Amino acid sequence: MIVWLNGPFGVGKTQTAYELHRRLPGSAVCDPEHLGFGLHRMLPEGLRGDFQDLPAWRQGVFEVLDLAARRHPGPLLVPMTVTEPRYFDETVGRLRGAGHDVRHFALLAERGTVLHRLNGRGLLPGLKREGFAVARLDGCLAALRAPEFADHLATDHLGVPQAAARVAALCGLRLAPDAGGPLRGRLRRALVGVRHIRLD
């Protein structure tokens, strides 16, 4: 099974993916952003736009997830924002067409909720360093509410463990107990956030 977690930047896709990974033995996180960052690094700075516009990114995402789904026995967890219907068809749709069980969820929240989450993430919290995410927030929310991006999951009143539990239940996946308590949970999420800070 491929569990694709879509949503606006800052809604909690990566945190939810890693919470699922922690509580689903045998699962793996496959983040298509890594492929996009690699393609960016190959290009001169003046040619770096949205890496999703590169056919190589869409083809690469399909090929890597197709390979992983055929050879890895556990669930694959894919945190990635895709709002362009054609790109969605070339990734999620193509994987489904190849026979893979792809469960897609658009994690949504009200604008203010996402801004609050963006404001608090990273080592130096603040919206100033989240300009890319803020500039695309309204467009992402509008696009992802469309029927082709179902299933929709409202996360305004869900913490990361609750969002992960909801996704797992909808997929028929049994999570291991959430051990460790709230403090350890916050520390785990802080470490996930630090590991995903972009420096380039």
QUINORFEN-V232563 format. One record per residue. N is the residue number from 0. SS is DSSP state (A for helix, B for strand, O for the rest). PHI is phi in whole degrees, -180 to 180 (* if undefined). PSI is psi in radians with two decimals (* if undefined). Layout:
n=N ss=SS phi=PHI psi=PSI
n=N ss=SS phi=PHI psi=PSI
This chain:
n=0 ss=O phi=* psi=2.39
n=1 ss=B phi=-108 psi=2.13
n=2 ss=B phi=-107 psi=1.84
n=3 ss=B phi=-97 psi=2.08
n=4 ss=B phi=-103 psi=1.83
n=5 ss=B phi=-97 psi=3.02
n=6 ss=B phi=147 psi=2.89
n=7 ss=O phi=-66 psi=2.75
n=8 ss=O phi=-61 psi=2.23
n=9 ss=O phi=95 psi=-0.04
n=10 ss=O phi=-76 psi=-0.40
n=11 ss=O phi=121 psi=0.39
n=12 ss=A phi=-62 psi=-0.89
n=13 ss=A phi=-67 psi=-0.74
n=14 ss=A phi=-61 psi=-0.73
n=15 ss=A phi=-66 psi=-0.70
n=16 ss=A phi=-61 psi=-0.77
n=17 ss=A phi=-74 psi=-0.50
n=18 ss=A phi=-67 psi=-0.74
n=19 ss=A phi=-62 psi=-0.77
n=20 ss=A phi=-59 psi=-0.74
n=21 ss=A phi=-63 psi=-0.56
n=22 ss=A phi=-109 psi=0.09
n=23 ss=O phi=-119 psi=1.64
n=24 ss=O phi=-56 psi=2.37
n=25 ss=O phi=87 psi=-0.04
n=26 ss=O phi=-82 psi=2.88
n=27 ss=B phi=-142 psi=2.49
n=28 ss=B phi=-93 psi=2.19
n=29 ss=O phi=-120 psi=1.78
n=30 ss=O phi=-99 psi=1.91
n=31 ss=A phi=-64 psi=-0.26
n=32 ss=A phi=-62 psi=-0.57
n=33 ss=A phi=-61 psi=-0.70
n=34 ss=A phi=-65 psi=-0.73
n=35 ss=A phi=-62 psi=-0.74
n=36 ss=A phi=-64 psi=-0.68
n=37 ss=A phi=-63 psi=-0.74
n=38 ss=A phi=-64 psi=-0.70
n=39 ss=A phi=-59 psi=-0.77
n=40 ss=A phi=-66 psi=-0.40
n=41 ss=A phi=-78 psi=-0.30
n=42 ss=O phi=-100 psi=2.55
n=43 ss=O phi=-59 psi=2.61
n=44 ss=A phi=-54 psi=-0.66
n=45 ss=A phi=-67 psi=-0.25
n=46 ss=A phi=-103 psi=0.05
n=47 ss=O phi=-86 psi=1.89
n=48 ss=O phi=-115 psi=-2.47
n=49 ss=O phi=-78 psi=2.02
n=50 ss=A phi=-63 psi=-0.35
n=51 ss=A phi=-67 psi=-0.35
n=52 ss=A phi=-73 psi=-0.24
n=53 ss=O phi=-81 psi=2.11
n=54 ss=A phi=-54 psi=-0.55
n=55 ss=A phi=-62 psi=-0.60
n=56 ss=A phi=-67 psi=-0.83
n=57 ss=A phi=-65 psi=-0.72
n=58 ss=A phi=-65 psi=-0.75
n=59 ss=A phi=-65 psi=-0.72
n=60 ss=A phi=-61 psi=-0.79
n=61 ss=A phi=-61 psi=-0.85
n=62 ss=A phi=-64 psi=-0.76
n=63 ss=A phi=-68 psi=-0.78
n=64 ss=A phi=-70 psi=-0.60
n=65 ss=A phi=-61 psi=-0.81
n=66 ss=A phi=-63 psi=-0.85
n=67 ss=A phi=-62 psi=-0.72
n=68 ss=A phi=-68 psi=-0.54
n=69 ss=A phi=-77 psi=-0.49
n=70 ss=A phi=-111 psi=-0.35
n=71 ss=O phi=-96 psi=2.25
n=72 ss=O phi=-77 psi=-0.31
n=73 ss=O phi=-102 psi=3.09
n=74 ss=O phi=-64 psi=2.51
n=75 ss=B phi=-105 psi=2.27
n=76 ss=B phi=-110 psi=2.08
n=77 ss=B phi=-122 psi=1.72
n=78 ss=B phi=-89 psi=1.92
n=79 ss=O phi=-159 psi=2.23
n=80 ss=O phi=-79 psi=2.13
n=81 ss=O phi=-137 psi=2.05
n=82 ss=O phi=-117 psi=-0.22
n=83 ss=O phi=-84 psi=2.04
n=84 ss=A phi=-54 psi=-0.66
n=85 ss=A phi=-67 psi=-0.69
n=86 ss=A phi=-69 psi=-0.62
n=87 ss=A phi=-62 psi=-0.76
n=88 ss=A phi=-64 psi=-0.63
n=89 ss=A phi=-78 psi=-0.19
n=90 ss=A phi=-116 psi=-1.34
n=91 ss=A phi=-61 psi=-0.85
n=92 ss=A phi=-62 psi=-0.72
n=93 ss=A phi=-68 psi=-0.66
n=94 ss=A phi=-63 psi=-0.73
n=95 ss=A phi=-64 psi=-0.70
n=96 ss=A phi=-64 psi=-0.46
n=97 ss=O phi=-83 psi=0.05
n=98 ss=O phi=98 psi=0.11
n=99 ss=O phi=-85 psi=2.56
n=100 ss=O phi=-85 psi=1.63
n=101 ss=B phi=-103 psi=2.07
n=102 ss=B phi=-102 psi=2.03
n=103 ss=B phi=-108 psi=2.35
n=104 ss=B phi=-132 psi=2.25
n=105 ss=B phi=-96 psi=1.88
n=106 ss=B phi=-79 psi=2.07
n=107 ss=B phi=-121 psi=2.80
n=108 ss=O phi=-161 psi=2.83
n=109 ss=O phi=-65 psi=2.72
n=110 ss=A phi=-54 psi=-0.80
n=111 ss=A phi=-62 psi=-0.64
n=112 ss=A phi=-65 psi=-0.78
n=113 ss=A phi=-66 psi=-0.72
n=114 ss=A phi=-61 psi=-0.70
n=115 ss=A phi=-62 psi=-0.74
n=116 ss=A phi=-67 psi=-0.73
n=117 ss=A phi=-63 psi=-0.68
n=118 ss=A phi=-63 psi=-0.47
n=119 ss=O phi=-101 psi=0.02
n=120 ss=O phi=-96 psi=2.76
n=121 ss=O phi=91 psi=3.03
n=122 ss=O phi=-74 psi=-0.54
n=123 ss=O phi=-120 psi=1.47
n=124 ss=O phi=-58 psi=2.68
n=125 ss=O phi=142 psi=2.53
n=126 ss=A phi=-74 psi=-0.31
n=127 ss=A phi=-58 psi=-0.71
n=128 ss=A phi=-84 psi=0.03
n=129 ss=A phi=-110 psi=0.55
n=130 ss=A phi=-58 psi=-0.71
n=131 ss=A phi=-60 psi=-0.85
n=132 ss=A phi=-66 psi=-0.75
n=133 ss=A phi=-66 psi=-0.72
n=134 ss=A phi=-63 psi=-0.49
n=135 ss=A phi=-102 psi=0.00
n=136 ss=A phi=-61 psi=-0.91
n=137 ss=A phi=-63 psi=-0.73
n=138 ss=A phi=-64 psi=-0.71
n=139 ss=A phi=-63 psi=-0.83
n=140 ss=A phi=-62 psi=-0.74
n=141 ss=A phi=-65 psi=-0.78
n=142 ss=A phi=-66 psi=-0.76
n=143 ss=A phi=-75 psi=-0.21
n=144 ss=O phi=-80 psi=-0.11
n=145 ss=O phi=-68 psi=2.65
n=146 ss=A phi=-58 psi=-0.58
n=147 ss=A phi=-68 psi=-0.24
n=148 ss=A phi=-102 psi=0.27
n=149 ss=O phi=-68 psi=2.73
n=150 ss=O phi=-80 psi=2.47
n=151 ss=B phi=-99 psi=2.35
n=152 ss=B phi=-128 psi=1.92
n=153 ss=B phi=-74 psi=2.22
n=154 ss=O phi=-116 psi=0.15
n=155 ss=O phi=-54 psi=-0.70
n=156 ss=O phi=-111 psi=0.38
n=157 ss=O phi=-117 psi=2.29
n=158 ss=O phi=-78 psi=3.06
n=159 ss=A phi=-60 psi=-0.81
n=160 ss=A phi=-61 psi=-0.65
n=161 ss=A phi=-70 psi=-0.69
n=162 ss=A phi=-64 psi=-0.74
n=163 ss=A phi=-63 psi=-0.73
n=164 ss=A phi=-64 psi=-0.67
n=165 ss=A phi=-66 psi=-0.78
n=166 ss=A phi=-62 psi=-0.82
n=167 ss=A phi=-61 psi=-0.75
n=168 ss=A phi=-63 psi=-0.73
n=169 ss=A phi=-67 psi=-0.44
n=170 ss=A phi=-92 psi=-0.11
n=171 ss=O phi=73 psi=0.47
n=172 ss=O phi=-102 psi=2.40
n=173 ss=O phi=-96 psi=2.07
n=174 ss=O phi=-85 psi=2.54
n=175 ss=O phi=-67 psi=2.72
n=176 ss=O phi=-57 psi=2.57
n=177 ss=O phi=-86 psi=1.52
n=178 ss=O phi=-91 psi=2.73
n=179 ss=O phi=114 psi=-0.40
n=180 ss=A phi=86 psi=2.96
n=181 ss=A phi=-62 psi=-0.69
n=182 ss=A phi=-65 psi=-0.82
n=183 ss=A phi=-63 psi=-0.61
n=184 ss=A phi=-62 psi=-0.77
n=185 ss=A phi=-64 psi=-0.70
n=186 ss=A phi=-65 psi=-0.74
n=187 ss=A phi=-60 psi=-0.77
n=188 ss=A phi=-68 psi=-0.61
n=189 ss=A phi=-64 psi=-0.71
n=190 ss=A phi=-66 psi=-0.70
n=191 ss=A phi=-60 psi=-0.77
n=192 ss=A phi=-61 psi=-0.74
n=193 ss=A phi=-64 psi=-0.71
n=194 ss=A phi=-66 psi=-0.35
n=195 ss=O phi=-109 psi=0.31
n=196 ss=O phi=-76 psi=2.25
n=197 ss=O phi=-89 psi=2.32
n=198 ss=O phi=-106 psi=-0.06
n=199 ss=O phi=-124 psi=*
